[in-house]
Amino acid sequence: MKLLFTALAITSTILLTQGCASVVQSTDNSKSDHHNHSDGSNNHDHHGGHSELESASTIAKLTLSGKIAANTPVPLVIDVKDKNGQAIAYFDKFQEQLMHLIIVGDNLDTFNHIHPTYKGNGRFEVQTSFPHPGNYTLFSDYKPAGKAEEVSLLKAQVPGEAPNTPKIDFSSTNTFGNTLANLKFSQPTLKAGQEVNVIFNLQDAATKQPIKDLQPYLGERGHLVIIKRTKSLTRADYIHAHALKDTPDGEVNFITNFPQRGDYKLWGQFNRNGKIITAEFWVTVQ
């Protein structure tokens, strides 16, 4: 059986044989035009302009070894090099990590946020699994030392029959474990290109009272990933936002803007007394 992995940044495909090491390379990993970064204060930056630092123009290579199958742990190796092919040795931490790896199913039904371990000489390693057959997109978010934050994107296909695309639920209130989450915005209608305050109200599911045991997650009150629903995900569909400081108990705020019209999925992550809660919602942007 064969696997197909695609590095969108160079629009190349490599046909791979299952059971052997597979390698994918991306050669243009400059910041996405729609990669949003808020620094956790009331001062924030906008898409494509969140840093005045120079881009490192990195090349990221992803290697997966062993049998690739649903629900089977597989080692992932990510090697980061500069445009001359030399390994980048030093990275700056952001949100307490050297690399954030976001893995989603292409229909946005699955989400995984993990942190590969840096092994030196530009190499990061982590073990993970893909929950079901189908196509996956990996957003590798990192910051070469003294340079701008970079996002590398790779795609993976896990063999087998993919599940049917689930129906989209646009409800603004849902329960996640012992936490009741309500999503609202600073304006009644979301419009492309307009700045908006994204507000998560978090209550105890049993008492309906604002939770008071919220602890920092990755050094902040929360973490937010937003991805636009498209037929084939690109870096431009990825938004990474940071929580604002000094908000009331049970409330976490983010500032961002949605670059295009369409449907987006939001994953807000929060640390409730040592347990990470992931609250996911769909929204439509006009």
C-alpha positions in Angstrom: 0.0 0.0 0.0 1.3 3.5 -0.8 1.0 6.8 0.9 1.0 10.2 -0.6 2.4 13.2 1.2 2.4 16.7 -0.2 4.3 19.8 0.7 2.1 22.6 -0.4 4.7 25.3 -0.2 6.4 23.9 -3.3 3.4 22.1 -4.7 5.3 18.8 -5.0 4.2 15.3 -4.3 6.2 12.2 -3.3 4.9 8.7 -3.6 5.9 6.6 -0.6 5.8 3.0 0.3 4.2 2.2 3.7 6.6 0.8 6.2 9.6 2.8 5.0 10.7 6.2 6.1 8.9 8.9 4.3 10.2 12.4 3.7 8.4 15.7 2.8 10.2 19.0 2.2 8.8 22.5 2.2 10.9 25.3 0.7 9.0 28.5 1.2 7.9 28.9 4.8 7.8 32.6 5.3 5.0 34.0 7.4 1.5 33.5 6.1 -0.2 36.7 5.0 -3.1 35.7 7.3 -1.1 34.5 10.3 -2.4 36.6 13.2 -0.4 37.1 16.4 -1.6 39.0 19.4 1.0 39.4 22.1 -1.4 38.9 25.1 -1.6 42.6 25.9 -4.0 45.2 24.7 -1.4 46.1 22.0 -1.6 43.7 19.1 -0.6 43.2 15.5 -2.5 42.3 12.4 -2.3 39.7 9.7 1.0 39.6 7.9 2.5 42.4 10.0 2.8 41.0 13.5 6.6 41.2 13.5 9.1 43.6 12.2 11.8 40.9 12.3 13.3 39.5 9.2 12.0 36.2 7.8 14.5 33.3 8.0 13.2 31.8 4.7 13.3 28.3 6.2 13.1 24.9 4.7 11.2 22.3 6.7 11.5 18.6 6.1 9.1 16.1 7.7 10.0 12.5 8.1 7.6 9.8 9.3 8.9 6.3 9.9 7.3 2.9 10.5 3.8 1.8 9.5 1.4 4.7 9.0 -2.1 3.7 10.1 -5.1 5.1 11.9 -4.7 5.1 15.8 -1.2 3.8 15.5 1.6 5.9 17.2 4.1 7.1 14.6 7.4 9.1 15.1 7.5 12.5 13.4 10.9 14.2 12.7 11.0 17.8 11.5 14.3 19.2 10.3 14.5 23.0 9.8 17.1 24.5 7.6 17.8 27.9 6.1 17.5 28.7 2.4 21.1 27.5 1.9 20.4 24.1 3.3 22.2 24.7 6.6 20.5 23.5 9.8 19.1 26.2 12.0 20.7 25.6 15.4 18.9 28.1 17.6 15.2 28.9 18.1 13.4 31.4 20.3 10.6 30.3 22.6 7.2 31.7 22.2 4.3 30.7 24.4 6.8 28.7 26.4 7.7 26.3 23.5 10.2 26.2 20.7 7.6 24.6 18.3 3.9 24.3 18.2 2.6 21.6 15.9 -1.1 21.8 15.0 -2.6 18.8 13.2 -6.1 18.9 11.8 -8.1 16.6 9.6 -8.8 18.4 6.3 -12.6 18.5 7.0 -11.6 20.1 10.4 -13.2 17.2 12.4 -10.0 16.5 14.4 -7.5 18.7 16.2 -4.2 18.1 17.9 -1.8 20.6 19.4 1.5 19.1 20.4 5.0 20.3 21.1 7.9 18.4 19.4 11.1 18.1 21.5 14.2 19.9 20.1 17.1 17.6 19.6 19.6 20.1 18.3 21.0 20.9 14.9 17.5 22.0 13.6 15.8 18.7 14.5 12.5 18.3 16.3 10.9 15.0 17.2 7.5 13.9 18.5 5.3 10.8 18.5 1.6 11.1 17.6 -1.2 9.2 16.0 -3.9 10.0 13.4 -7.3 9.1 14.7 -8.9 7.9 11.4 -8.0 7.4 7.7 -8.1 10.5 5.5 -6.2 13.6 4.7 -4.4 15.7 7.4 -2.7 19.1 7.4 0.2 19.9 9.8 1.0 23.5 10.7 4.5 23.7 12.2 4.8 27.0 14.0 8.3 28.1 15.2 10.7 31.0 15.5 14.3 30.9 14.4 16.5 32.9 16.9 16.2 36.6 16.2 14.0 36.1 13.2 10.2 36.3 12.5 7.8 33.5 13.5 7.4 31.0 10.7 4.7 28.6 9.7 5.5 25.5 7.7 2.7 23.4 6.2 2.7 19.8 5.2 -0.1 17.3 4.3 -0.4 13.7 5.1 -2.8 11.0 3.9 -3.6 8.0 6.1 -4.8 5.0 4.1 -8.2 3.6 4.5 -11.8 4.8 4.1 -12.2 8.3 5.6 -15.4 8.9 7.7 -18.2 11.0 6.3 -17.8 14.7 6.9 -19.8 15.6 10.0 -22.6 18.1 9.9 -21.4 21.6 10.9 -22.9 22.8 14.2 -23.0 26.6 14.5 -24.2 26.7 18.1 -22.5 29.2 20.3 -22.8 27.3 23.6 -21.5 23.8 24.2 -20.3 21.7 27.2 -16.7 20.3 27.1 -16.2 18.0 30.1 -17.0 19.9 33.2 -16.9 23.3 31.5 -19.7 25.1 29.8 -18.4 27.5 27.1 -20.2 30.3 25.4 -18.6 32.1 22.4 -19.5 35.6 21.6 -18.0 38.5 19.7 -17.7 42.3 20.1 -19.9 42.8 17.0 -23.1 41.1 16.0 -22.0 40.2 12.5 -18.5 38.9 11.6 -17.2 40.6 8.4 -14.1 39.8 6.5 -11.1 42.1 7.3 -12.7 43.7 10.3 -11.0 43.5 13.7 -13.1 41.6 16.3 -12.9 40.7 19.9 -13.4 36.9 20.4 -14.8 36.2 23.9 -15.0 32.9 25.6 -17.2 32.8 28.7 -16.4 29.7 30.8 -18.6 28.4 33.5 -18.7 25.3 35.7 -21.1 22.9 33.9 -22.7 21.9 37.2 -23.1 25.2 39.0 -23.3 27.6 36.0 -20.9 29.9 37.8 -17.9 31.5 36.2 -14.9 29.2 36.8 -12.2 30.5 39.2 -9.7 27.7 38.8 -8.4 28.9 35.4 -4.6 28.6 35.2 -2.1 29.8 32.6 -1.8 27.7 29.5 1.5 28.1 27.6 2.1 31.2 29.7 -1.2 32.9 28.9 -4.9 32.8 29.8 -5.6 30.7 26.8 -4.6 29.8 23.3 -6.7 30.1 20.1 -6.3 28.5 16.7 -8.7 29.4 13.8 -8.8 27.7 10.5 -10.9 28.5 7.5 -12.8 25.7 5.8 -11.5 25.1 2.3 -11.2 22.2 -0.1 -7.4 22.2 0.4 -5.9 23.9 3.4 -3.0 26.4 3.0 -1.0 28.5 5.4 -3.3 31.4 4.5 -6.2 29.6 6.2 -4.4 29.4 9.5 -4.8 32.0 12.3 -3.0 31.8 15.7 -4.1 34.3 18.3 -3.0 34.9 21.9 -5.2 35.8 24.9 -5.5 39.3 26.3 -4.5 39.9 29.9 -6.6 41.2 32.8 -10.0 39.8 32.0 -12.7 38.8 34.6 -13.0 35.3 36.1 -14.3 32.8 33.6 -13.7 35.1 30.6 -10.9 34.9 28.0 -10.5 37.4 25.2 -8.7 37.4 21.9 -8.4 40.0 19.2 -8.1 38.9 15.6 -9.7 39.4 12.2 -11.0 37.0 9.6 -9.3 37.7 6.2 -12.0 36.2 3.9 -15.6 35.4 3.8 -16.6 31.8 4.6 -16.9 29.2 7.5 -14.2 29.0 10.1 -13.6 26.7 13.0 -12.2 27.9 16.3 -10.4 25.9 18.9 -9.9 27.7 22.2 -7.7 25.9 24.7 -7.7 26.6 28.5 -6.1 25.2 31.6 -8.6 24.4 34.2 -6.9 23.3 37.4 -4.2 21.3 35.4 -6.5 19.9 32.8 -6.6 21.3 29.3 -10.1 22.1 28.0 -10.5 22.4 24.2 -13.6 24.4 23.2 -14.4 24.2 19.5 -16.9 26.3 17.6 -17.9 27.0 14.0 -18.7 30.6 12.8 -19.6 32.2 9.5 -17.9 35.3 8.3 -19.6 37.6 5.7 
